[in-house]
Structure formats: C-alpha cells, structure tokens
Amino acid sequence: MNREWVLVHLNEAHDELTRTIKEITDSPGYDYGKFFPAMQHVYHHLNTAWNARDASERELANQTTATFKRWVSMPADLVMFE
C-alpha cells in the first residue's frame, strides 16, 4: 500500500468533511448548492485513496486522464451491503 498517497487523500477528505460539518452547523442557509460540490470533493479523495492505494511512484508521476478517471470513480471492489 502506498501509505503516503493514501494519507494525502484521507486527510483531504477529512478536511472537507470537517469544513462541511462546520458550515452545515453554522449556516442556516446551507443548501444543495454547497453540499453537492463538498460531497464530490470528499468522494474524489476517498475513492482515490482506495482505488490508487497500490499505485507506484511511477504510476503517480505518469497519471493519464484515464488513470485519473479510474481512480476517482466509485470503487467496484468494495462491498457496501451484503
């Protein structure tokens, strides 16, 4: 597992979740216009942490658009419900 890469993305997701929770708590006018991009940001980083967890330094340095799209997609190998 590429621990550094995973931690970068988990920390980004954590920061966005913390920010989103604070904004929802503090702002009565918080709505889907802010919630939608915040959740996109969270999932982008959670998905990348999982999907690219075994990426080599070479793969990270030579990302393509296709690789990026694969990494940010919802994981196909995580069973959410049984």
N, C-alpha and C positions, 0 to 999 in steps of 0.2 A: 504494500500500500504506500502510495506517495503521501506521507503524513503532512508535509509542508503544504502541498496543494490542497489537500482535504481541509486542513485547518484554515487556510486563507478563505475558502468558500464557506465553511461553517461559521467563521467569525463574521463574514459579510452578512450571512443570513441572520445571525444573532443580532447584529447591529440594526438591521432593518426591522426585525420583529420588535426589538426594544423601542425603536423610534415609532413604529406603527401603534403599538400598545399605548405609548405615551400620548400620541396625537389623538387616538380614539378616546382615551380617558379625559384629556384636557380640552378637547374641541367638540362642542355640541353639534357643530356644523359639518363634522367629518362625514364624508359620504363615499359613494362608489367611485367618484372621480379621483379620489386619493387612495382608496382601498385597493382598487384594481391594479394600478402600477406597483404599489407596495408589495402585493402578493406575487406579482410577476417577478419582482426583484428577489423575493425570498425563494421562490421555486427555482429561479435561474441558478442560484447559488447552491441550494440543497441538491438539485438534480446534478449539477456539475460535480459537486463533492462526491456523489455516489458513482455517477457514470464514468468519471475520469479518475477514480481512486487508484487505479493501477497504471496510469499514464507515466511513461518515462519522461525524463528531462528532454529528450529529443522530440518526442511527440508534443510536449507542451510548447517547445520552441518553434515547431513547424506546423502549428494548427492551420487547418484549412476551414473554409466555410462549412463544408460537410462535417468535419470533426466537431466544430463548434455546435452545429445544429444537433448532432447526435448527443453530445454531452449535456446540452441544456434541456433535452427532451425528458418527459416523464420516464422514469426507469421502467423497463419491461421485465426486469428480473426481480422485482420486489413484490411479494405477495402482500397486499394490504389487508385483505379479509379472506378468511377461509370458511 
